[in-house]
Amino acid sequence: MDIEMRELRYFVAVAEELHFGRAARRLNIAQPPLSRAIRLLERRMGVTLLERTSREVHLTPAGEVLLAEGRGALDAAAAAVRRTQRAAETTRRLVLALKPGGDGGLLRSILDRYAATPGAVPVDLAFSAGERAQMVRDGRADLALLHRPQNDLTGLDSDDLLTQDQVVVLPEGHRLAAQDTVSMADLSGETLPRWPEARPGVTGYPISDTNQLMQLIMLGRMVAVLPESIRDRVPPGAVWRPVTDAVPATVVIAWSRDSTSRQVAAFVAASAPH
């Protein structure tokens, strides 16, 4: 059977809100037609997606599967529209998503090498601390500079550009600041940050940008294990120490697995370590 995008949008809204009234307001439609649409979808699929009581709505196991798959399908459809619209633009451009200061000092030379490539197009920089990978997945960006293992690279292809050892950034006066080096075991029990694009299962205090992170470190609220290129940007009130057994951090250039763009391929080639 075929499922319409409208039906998926309706179901995902109800599944995320777990409330028909809130979902209807979110979709800007009346509640009765929304309820009818979900019941019709269940009949057509031959499964129960939602368990309803007079007070609550719960997802069934089948509903949980359709929520995950439906989100992916809606994201893919939105990405297809964005990429198609951008391909039709009179002036072709590449959009590169990156975190401020997250290029490991590589960006200037990469841009220069790409600009010297025959047929190169202008490159727009889209700065984001928390959405770079998603921007590539949903078509807002063509490429992104990400970090492995910190970032979730699901659905993306990538090439390694630079691997760095990691350091821990501590507030001055921290119990570990007197040591020349630190191990991961030394950091047991410390509050660590969790970035918006962290891999599934990573825990920690949610952080949105580096300025927020450094402020919290200087206030003694947390410590952070970061690539060693951060050393020159550690502010007064904080110190850094090498972490001897931390997994190295690798800057990668990432792009959509579905990309067929010659410009994207040329930019990736220009990004290769020289």
N, C-alpha and C positions, 0 to 999 in steps of 0.2 A: 504494500500500500504506500501511497505518497502522502507526506505530511507537508502542509503549507508553512511557509515562514511565519505567517500570522498565527497559526496554531502553536508553533513553537514559542513565539514571543509571549503569547497568552499563558502557556503552561509555565514557562520559566519565571514569569512575573509572579504567578500564584505560588510556585514552589519556593521562590526566594522569600516572599513575604509571609507565606503560610497563613494567609488571610485574604479572602476574596474581595473584601471591601477595599483594603489598602492596595491590592493588585489592580483593581478596577480604576482607582484614582490615579495610580501610576501610569496606567495605559490610556487614561482619559476616555474611558468608556463606562457604560452603566454596568452594574454588577450582574443583573439577570442574564444578559447575552454572554457575559464571560463564563458564568456557571454552565450555561447550555453548551458553550463551545468546548469546555473541558469534559463534560459528560459525553458529548458526541465523539471527541477524540478517544476517550476510553473505550467506547463501544466499537469504534472502527478498529482500534488496535487489539481489542479483546483482552485488555488487562486493566486492573485497578491501579491508578497512579497516585491517588490521594485517598486517605482515610479521613472522613469528615464526621465530626460530632457537632452538637449544638454550640460548643464553645471552642473547639480546636480543629486544626487541619494538620495532618501528618503525611509525610511522604512514605509510600510503600517502597520495598526494595526495587520494584520496577520503576517507580517514580524517581528514585535516586539515580538510576542509570540514565533515564531520559533527561534528567536535569543536567548531568555532566555532559552527555552527548549533545543535548540541545544547545547548551552554552557554546560548545565548540562549533556547532553548525552555524549558529547565528554570528559568531565571531568571524568564521570563514567567509560567510556571505558578505558581511560588512567589509572585510578586507578586500574581497574580490571587487566590490563596487568602488572602493577608494583607489585601488590600483588601476582599474579601468579608467576612472575619471582622470587620474594623474597621467596615464599614458596618452590621453587625448589632449593634454595641455599643449598649447602652441610652443611654449618654451620648456623643454625638458630639463629637469633638475633632479639631482639626487639629494635625499635627506638622510643625514647621518645623526643618529641619536647618541648622546654621550653624557656622562656625569661630569660636572665641572671639576677639572683637575684629575680626571680619571683616565687620561690617555697615556700615562707613563712617560710623558715627554715625546711621544711619537707622532702626534698629529700634524705638526708643521711639515715634517719631511714627507709624510704620506700624502698630504694635500699637494705638495709641490710635485711629487712623482706622478700623481694622478693627473694633474693639470698638464703635464708634458705628454700625456697619452693621446694619440690621435683620436679625435671624436669626443674628447672629454667634455662634460657638461658642468655647469655651476653646481657647487655643493653647498647646501644649506645645513647649518648646524642646529640641532634641536637639543637643548640641554634639559636633562631630567635626572633626578636622583633615584626615582622609583618606578619609571614606566618604560625604560628603554627597550627591554625585550618585548613587552606587550605592544609597543609602537611598531615594531617590525612585524609582529604577528598580525596586527589588525590593519596594516597598510599605511599607517601614518608616517612611517620611516622606511627607507630602503635597507639601511644597515645600522648597526649599533656597535659601539665599543663596550664590551662587557668584561666581567671578571669571573674566572673559574677558580675555585669551586663555589664562590659566593653566590653567583647568579644562577637562576633556573634557565637552562638553554633548551628546554623542551620545544620541539617543533622548529628549531633553527639549525642551520649548518654553521660551522665556525672554523676559523684557522687561528692557531696560536701566533701571537706577535711578540710577547715579552713575558718572561717568567721572573718573578721577584721573590726574594725571601720576605718574611713578614716580621713586623715589630709590634710590640704592645705599647699603646699610648696610655700613660698613667697621670693622675694628678700629682703635682709636687707634694712630697710628704707621704706618699703611699708607702705601705710596708715593703713593696718590691722595688721602689725607686733606688734603694741603696745597692741593689744587685747589678752586676755588669750584664748579665743575661738572665732570661726568664724561660721557664718551661711551661707547657700547657698545664701540667699538673699544678704548678704554682698558682694558676688562675682559677682553680677549682673553687666554686662558691662565689666568684666575682660576677657582678651584673655585666652582661655583654649586650651589644646592640643587635637588633634584627632589622635589616633593611627591607624596604617594600618588595624587592624582587628576590628575596632569599629563596633558596631551594626549599621544597616541602619538608616539613619536620624540623626546621631550624627554629629554635626558641630564643627569646631575649627581649630586651626593652625595645619597642618599636621606634625607629629613627627615620626621619624624612630627608635630612640633608646633613652635610658635613659640619656646617656651622652649629646646628643643634647638637650634634655629637660632641664637638669640642667644648661647647658650653657645659654640657652635662659632665664631661670628664673633669674639667677644671673645678666644678662644684663638688667633685668627689662622689657623684652618683653612679659612675660606671667606669669601666676601662674598655679598650677596643683593640683588637688585633687587626692590623691593616698592612697593606703592601708597603715596603720600605721607602717608596717614593714619597710617602707622607712626611718623611723626616724634616724636610725643609719647610713644612707648613704647620709644624706643631707650635701652637701659640704659647706665649708666656703663661706660666701657671700649670703647664703640663710638660712631661718628659717622655722620651721613648727609650725602649730597651729591646734588643734583639730577642726573638723567641726561637730558641734553638731547635725545637721539634715541630713547629707549625708547618702545615702543608703549604708549599709555595703557592703564591697567587699569580695567575696567568692572565694577562690582558689578551682578549680575543676580539677579532672582527667577526660579527655574526650577521647572517642574512636569512631570509625565508627559504625553506627547503623547496618551495614551489617557484622560486624566482627563475625567470628565463631572460632577465634583462642583461644585455651586453654591457651596459654601463656599470651595473653592479659587479659583473665578472671582472671588468677592467679595474674597478676600484679595489676589489679584493686582491687582484694581482699586484697592484701598486702598493698595497699594504704589507706584502710579504717582507719579512726581515731581510735587510741588506747588510 
